[in-house]
Amino acid sequence: MSLASGTKLGPYEIVSPLGAGGMGEVYRARDTRLGRDVAVKVLPQHLSSSTEIRARFAREAKTVSSLNHPHICTLHDVETDYLVMELLEGETLATRLTKGALPLADVLRYGAEIADALDRAHRAGVMHRDLKPGNVMLTRSGAKLMDFGLARAAGLGSVSDLTSSPTVAAPLTAEGTIIGTFQYMAPEQLEGAEADTRADVWALGCVLY
């Protein structure tokens, strides 16, 4: 983590670190204009100079902003090097699973909520491509799907169209590149082949398991 408490990013004042991943560092921050706490995702310094990474970061902002769903993390604001999202209070599914298996009722509830969020994304023409327990936050209001850093436009129209239509945006990764988290990747992803929205359904099955 590289930002100290009190650091200002525009109207947002950093409070404390929340975590870090391959595509950014996440901090709790205070929106000084609206008087609310938010989550700020910042590109790490070693990636901010990469044109490809910056393009993917901008794509995440556009992707998340197009999705409005109670079980998808809400995007509040975007700047060149950081995103501002709703601050989710709770724990990730990955953290929860370290304490043991969930009761069946919770599995069914969270599974249905994640599936509904994916359905919304797919109908908007968006694949997540990195669904895993670490990208699901468990809150008082239910599960929230986070981190569309590897998301990709999957096509236009209905879900059935998405499985056969070409992508509407060129991929930011080289042809044949394997991206995602391999424990939750569909066979075609592991082979470096073209994947569609069914790969997210496969990942959901792995998460439920």
C-alpha positions as CSV (number, residue, x, y, z in Angstrom):
1,M,0.0,0.0,0.0
2,S,1.4,3.4,-1.0
3,L,-1.1,6.1,0.1
4,A,-0.9,7.3,3.7
5,S,-3.9,8.3,5.8
6,G,-4.9,11.9,5.0
7,T,-3.8,11.8,1.4
8,K,-6.2,13.7,-0.9
9,L,-7.4,12.5,-4.2
10,G,-9.6,15.3,-5.4
11,P,-12.4,15.6,-2.9
12,Y,-11.6,12.1,-1.4
13,E,-9.4,11.8,1.7
14,I,-7.8,8.5,2.3
15,V,-8.6,7.0,5.7
16,S,-7.1,3.5,5.7
17,P,-6.1,0.6,3.3
18,L,-8.7,-2.1,2.7
19,G,-6.8,-4.5,0.4
20,A,-4.9,-4.9,-2.8
21,G,-5.1,-7.1,-5.9
22,G,-3.5,-7.4,-9.3
23,M,-5.5,-4.5,-10.8
24,G,-5.3,-2.0,-8.0
25,E,-5.1,-1.0,-4.3
26,V,-8.4,-0.3,-2.4
27,Y,-8.7,2.2,0.4
28,R,-11.5,3.5,2.7
29,A,-11.8,7.2,2.0
30,R,-14.0,10.1,3.0
31,D,-16.0,12.0,0.4
32,T,-15.5,15.5,1.8
33,R,-18.2,17.0,-0.5
34,L,-21.0,14.6,0.5
35,G,-19.8,13.6,3.9
36,R,-19.8,9.8,3.3
37,D,-17.3,7.0,3.4
38,V,-16.5,5.4,0.0
39,A,-14.0,2.8,-1.4
40,V,-11.3,4.2,-3.7
41,K,-9.5,1.8,-6.0
42,V,-6.2,3.2,-7.2
43,L,-3.9,1.9,-9.9
44,P,-0.5,0.8,-8.3
45,Q,2.5,2.9,-9.4
46,H,4.1,0.0,-11.2
47,L,1.1,-0.4,-13.4
48,S,0.0,3.2,-13.9
49,S,2.5,3.7,-16.7
50,S,1.1,0.9,-18.8
51,T,-1.2,2.0,-21.6
52,E,-2.9,-1.4,-21.6
53,I,-3.5,-1.5,-17.9
54,R,-4.8,2.1,-17.9
55,A,-7.2,1.1,-20.7
56,R,-8.4,-1.9,-18.8
57,F,-8.8,0.3,-15.7
58,A,-11.0,2.7,-17.7
59,R,-12.9,-0.2,-19.2
60,E,-13.7,-1.4,-15.7
61,A,-15.2,2.0,-14.9
62,K,-17.4,2.0,-18.0
63,T,-18.4,-1.6,-17.4
64,V,-19.5,-1.1,-13.8
65,S,-21.2,2.2,-14.5
66,S,-23.4,0.5,-17.1
67,L,-24.7,-2.0,-14.5
68,N,-27.4,-1.0,-12.0
69,H,-28.3,-3.9,-9.7
70,P,-28.7,-4.4,-6.0
71,H,-26.1,-7.2,-6.0
72,I,-23.4,-5.4,-8.0
73,C,-21.1,-2.9,-6.4
74,T,-22.1,0.7,-7.3
75,L,-19.6,3.0,-9.0
76,H,-19.9,6.6,-7.8
77,D,-17.1,8.4,-9.6
78,V,-14.1,7.9,-11.9
79,E,-10.9,9.8,-12.5
80,T,-7.8,9.0,-14.6
81,D,-6.0,6.8,-12.0
82,Y,-8.8,5.8,-9.5
83,L,-12.4,4.7,-9.2
84,V,-14.7,5.6,-6.4
85,M,-17.2,2.9,-5.4
86,E,-19.7,2.3,-2.6
87,L,-18.1,1.2,0.6
88,L,-19.3,-2.3,1.4
89,E,-19.3,-3.3,5.0
90,G,-18.9,-7.1,5.6
91,E,-16.5,-9.7,4.5
92,T,-15.6,-11.5,1.3
93,L,-16.9,-14.9,0.6
94,A,-13.3,-16.1,0.6
95,T,-12.8,-14.9,4.1
96,R,-16.1,-16.4,5.3
97,L,-15.2,-19.8,3.8
98,T,-12.0,-19.9,6.0
99,K,-14.4,-20.3,8.9
100,G,-16.1,-23.4,7.4
101,A,-18.9,-24.3,5.0
102,L,-21.9,-22.1,4.8
103,P,-25.4,-23.4,5.9
104,L,-27.4,-24.6,2.9
105,A,-29.9,-21.7,3.3
106,D,-27.1,-19.2,2.9
107,V,-25.6,-21.1,-0.1
108,L,-29.0,-20.9,-1.8
109,R,-29.5,-17.3,-1.0
110,Y,-26.1,-16.0,-2.0
111,G,-26.0,-18.2,-5.0
112,A,-29.4,-16.8,-6.3
113,E,-28.2,-13.3,-5.7
114,I,-24.9,-13.8,-7.5
115,A,-26.7,-15.5,-10.4
116,D,-29.2,-12.6,-10.7
117,A,-26.3,-10.2,-10.8
118,L,-24.6,-12.2,-13.5
119,D,-27.8,-12.3,-15.5
120,R,-28.0,-8.5,-15.3
121,A,-24.4,-8.2,-16.5
122,H,-24.9,-10.7,-19.3
123,R,-28.0,-9.0,-20.5
124,A,-26.0,-5.8,-20.7
125,G,-23.4,-7.6,-22.8
126,V,-20.8,-7.9,-20.1
127,M,-18.8,-10.9,-19.0
128,H,-17.1,-10.8,-15.6
129,R,-14.4,-13.4,-16.4
130,D,-13.0,-13.5,-12.8
131,L,-15.8,-14.7,-10.6
132,K,-14.4,-16.2,-7.4
133,P,-15.1,-16.0,-3.6
134,G,-12.7,-13.1,-3.3
135,N,-14.8,-11.0,-5.6
136,V,-18.0,-11.6,-3.7
137,M,-18.7,-9.4,-0.7
138,L,-21.2,-10.6,1.9
139,T,-23.1,-7.7,3.4
140,R,-26.2,-7.2,5.5
141,S,-28.2,-6.7,2.3
142,G,-26.8,-9.9,0.7
143,A,-24.1,-10.7,-1.7
144,K,-22.4,-8.1,-3.8
145,L,-20.4,-8.9,-7.0
146,M,-17.2,-6.8,-7.2
147,D,-14.2,-6.2,-9.3
148,F,-14.9,-6.1,-13.0
149,G,-11.2,-5.5,-13.8
150,L,-11.1,-8.4,-16.2
151,A,-14.6,-7.8,-17.6
152,R,-15.2,-7.7,-21.3
153,A,-18.0,-6.7,-23.6
154,A,-19.6,-10.0,-24.7
155,G,-22.0,-8.8,-27.4
156,L,-25.4,-7.2,-27.9
157,G,-28.9,-8.3,-27.4
158,S,-30.3,-11.2,-25.5
159,V,-28.3,-13.8,-23.6
160,S,-28.8,-16.3,-26.4
161,D,-27.2,-13.8,-28.7
162,L,-24.2,-13.4,-26.4
163,T,-23.2,-17.1,-26.8
164,S,-22.9,-16.7,-30.6
165,S,-22.1,-13.1,-31.3
166,P,-18.5,-11.7,-31.7
167,T,-17.3,-9.4,-29.1
168,V,-18.0,-5.7,-29.6
169,A,-14.6,-4.6,-28.3
170,A,-11.2,-5.8,-29.1
171,P,-9.6,-7.7,-26.2
172,L,-6.9,-5.9,-24.3
173,T,-5.0,-9.1,-23.8
174,A,-3.0,-10.9,-26.5
175,E,-4.6,-13.7,-28.4
176,G,-4.3,-16.9,-26.5
177,T,-3.5,-15.2,-23.2
178,I,-5.0,-16.9,-20.1
179,I,-6.5,-14.5,-17.7
180,G,-8.6,-15.0,-14.5
181,T,-8.1,-17.3,-11.5
182,F,-7.4,-20.8,-12.7
183,Q,-9.4,-22.7,-10.0
184,Y,-12.6,-21.1,-11.3
185,M,-11.9,-21.0,-15.0
186,A,-13.9,-22.9,-17.6
187,P,-12.0,-25.4,-19.8
188,E,-12.0,-23.1,-22.8
189,Q,-10.4,-20.4,-20.7
190,L,-7.7,-22.7,-19.5
191,E,-7.0,-23.6,-23.1
192,G,-6.7,-20.0,-24.1
193,A,-9.6,-20.2,-26.4
194,E,-12.5,-17.7,-26.9
195,A,-14.9,-17.7,-24.0
196,D,-18.5,-16.4,-23.7
197,T,-20.9,-15.8,-20.9
198,R,-21.1,-19.5,-20.1
199,A,-17.7,-19.3,-18.6
200,D,-19.1,-17.1,-15.9
201,V,-21.8,-19.7,-15.3
202,W,-19.1,-22.4,-14.9
203,A,-17.3,-20.1,-12.4
204,L,-20.5,-19.7,-10.4
205,G,-20.8,-23.5,-10.2
206,C,-17.3,-23.7,-8.8
207,V,-18.1,-21.0,-6.3
208,L,-21.3,-22.8,-5.2
209,Y,-19.3,-26.0,-4.8
